[in-house]
């Protein structure tokens, strides 16, 4: 996981093929076991649970900071005590290495 987290996202404006399922599964194995590959192989997702809204939003703000630094942004579902994150590379309609790099960085965020 640390190797992915140490990488930087590369600009992706389309014109490249998304990762195939086998490549996505190899990168998924480098993440913590909480991330799952969507049935269609085009995204990865993970959910977190928190004690309260404050902790949820603290996590979301830290996640947003990582997303802005990497210029790669996830789809989020956020509620009082949960956050669900889905990564896909919208420009190519599927997964790129960037999705796994950001997921690894998110896994490094401290949870209170």
C-alpha positions as CSV (number, residue, x, y, z in Angstrom):
1,X,0.0,0.0,0.0
2,X,2.8,2.5,0.9
3,X,4.2,2.3,-2.6
4,X,0.9,3.4,-4.2
5,X,0.5,6.2,-1.6
6,X,3.9,7.6,-2.4
7,X,3.1,8.1,-6.1
8,X,1.5,11.2,-7.6
9,X,-1.5,11.2,-9.9
10,X,-0.7,11.7,-13.6
11,X,-2.9,14.1,-15.7
12,X,-5.6,12.1,-17.5
13,X,-7.7,13.9,-20.1
14,X,-8.9,10.7,-21.9
15,X,-7.4,9.0,-24.9
16,X,-6.1,6.0,-22.9
17,X,-7.8,2.8,-22.2
18,X,-9.1,2.1,-18.6
19,X,-7.4,-0.7,-16.7
20,X,-8.7,-4.2,-17.4
21,X,-10.1,-6.3,-14.6
22,X,-6.9,-8.2,-14.0
23,X,-4.8,-5.0,-13.7
24,X,-7.4,-3.5,-11.4
25,X,-7.4,-6.6,-9.2
26,X,-3.6,-6.5,-9.0
27,X,-3.6,-2.9,-7.8
28,X,-6.6,-3.6,-5.5
29,X,-4.4,-6.2,-3.7
30,X,-2.0,-3.4,-2.9
31,X,-4.7,-1.5,-1.0
32,X,-6.2,-2.3,2.4
33,X,-8.8,-5.1,2.3
34,X,-11.7,-2.7,2.7
35,X,-11.7,-1.5,-0.9
36,X,-13.9,-3.4,-3.4
37,X,-14.0,-3.6,-7.2
38,X,-17.4,-2.8,-8.7
39,X,-19.0,-5.7,-10.6
40,X,-18.5,-3.9,-13.9
41,X,-14.8,-3.3,-13.1
42,X,-15.0,0.4,-13.6
43,X,-14.7,1.7,-10.1
44,X,-13.5,0.9,-6.6
45,X,-15.3,1.8,-3.4
46,X,-15.0,1.8,0.3
47,X,-17.2,2.9,3.3
48,X,-16.2,4.4,6.6
49,X,-18.3,4.7,9.8
50,X,-17.8,7.5,12.4
51,X,-19.0,8.3,15.9
52,X,-20.6,11.6,14.9
53,X,-21.0,14.3,12.3
54,X,-17.9,16.2,13.4
55,X,-15.6,13.2,12.8
56,X,-17.3,12.4,9.5
57,X,-16.8,15.9,8.2
58,X,-13.2,16.1,9.5
59,X,-12.5,13.0,7.4
60,X,-14.3,14.4,4.4
61,X,-12.3,17.6,4.6
62,X,-9.0,15.7,4.8
63,X,-10.1,13.6,1.8
64,X,-11.0,16.7,-0.2
65,X,-7.6,18.1,0.5
66,X,-5.9,15.0,-0.9
67,X,-8.3,15.1,-3.9
68,X,-7.4,18.7,-4.7
69,X,-3.7,18.2,-4.3
70,X,-3.8,15.2,-6.6
71,X,-6.4,16.8,-8.9
72,X,-8.3,13.6,-8.9
73,X,-11.7,13.6,-7.3
74,X,-13.9,10.8,-6.0
75,X,-17.7,10.5,-5.9
76,X,-18.9,10.8,-2.2
77,X,-21.9,9.8,-0.2
78,X,-21.9,11.5,3.1
79,X,-24.2,11.4,6.1
80,X,-24.2,12.0,9.8
81,X,-21.9,9.2,10.7
82,X,-20.7,7.7,7.4
83,X,-18.8,8.4,4.2
84,X,-18.8,6.2,1.1
85,X,-16.1,6.9,-1.5
86,X,-16.1,5.7,-5.1
87,X,-13.1,6.3,-7.3
88,X,-13.2,6.1,-11.1
89,X,-11.5,8.1,-13.8
90,X,-14.4,9.9,-15.4
91,X,-12.3,10.9,-18.5
92,X,-11.8,7.3,-19.6
93,X,-14.9,5.7,-18.2
94,X,-13.1,3.3,-15.9
95,X,-10.2,2.8,-13.6
96,X,-6.7,4.3,-13.9
97,X,-3.7,4.0,-11.6
98,X,-4.8,7.4,-10.2
99,X,-7.8,5.9,-8.6
100,X,-5.6,3.4,-6.6
101,X,-3.0,6.1,-5.8
102,X,-5.7,8.3,-4.2
103,X,-7.3,5.3,-2.4
104,X,-4.0,4.5,-0.9
105,X,-3.5,8.1,0.2
106,X,-7.0,8.1,1.8
107,X,-6.2,4.9,3.7
108,X,-3.3,6.9,5.3
109,X,-5.6,9.5,6.8
110,X,-5.8,9.4,10.5
111,X,-9.3,8.5,11.9
112,X,-10.4,9.9,15.2
